[in-house]
């Protein structure tokens, strides 16, 4: 179909570029991530605290759904 061929043509080079970019990022940071140590209990606790703060902020802006009953 014409819309599909237009979409494929438009994204042909973009998809390849994105793939190459992701591969280069993975290659660049592989050594860095391999050298990272496991998080300590304190680090995990701090992350959980920060996540709770962000969740509280998120929930304050949540739109309540209307009940269908």
Secondary structure as GFF3:
##gff-version 3
##sequence-region A 1 69
A	DSSP	alpha_helix	2	35	.	.	.	ID=ss1
A	DSSP	alpha_helix	41	60	.	.	.	ID=ss2
###
